[in-house]
């Protein structure tokens, strides 16, 4: 038996799923209808992507191959990113080509918006803004990204700025002295 991320259990024998039926989930894909024409044939599956809402057809082999590669992030084609498509914009953001992503405009999307949609496991809604917590527009790690529901003021908060400075201090100073540690705690306690 193999347990999927959604809790479904499927019989798994010798590298093959024995049977796939409607309602089973593979990452973002949910099987709506399975057409088993003959017992030995590769069934055609109608699936809905719970990320973008599209309904797409897969054969059993193709769906299982995607699930083996992507696990809980199995998707139709909405999260596909064109290889080597990352480019720096004039404003300092990283833009990449993701032609099928629901939030892409003209087939391109800013990397921080793409990463936040993956973190949330859904497309971003209109009015949602992804903010770089520490001010570095090219640092698109989950720790640096914050979701705002309305426009935010220019710059970064003082607390986040101080926290980043502390991290920089610790990375450049081999011996993290007690004086520096106490000074940083004193400053942070003021906020």
Secondary structure, DSSP 8 states (H G I E B T S, - for coil): -EE-TTS-EE-EETTEES---TT-EETTEEEEEEE--STTS--EEEEEETTT--EEEEEHHHHHHHHHHHGGG--SSTT---TT--EE-TTS-EEEE-TT-TT-BTTEEEHHHHHHHHHHTS---TT-EEEETTS-TT---GGGEEEESS---SS--HHHHHHHHHHHHHHH-SS--HHHHHHHHHHHHT-
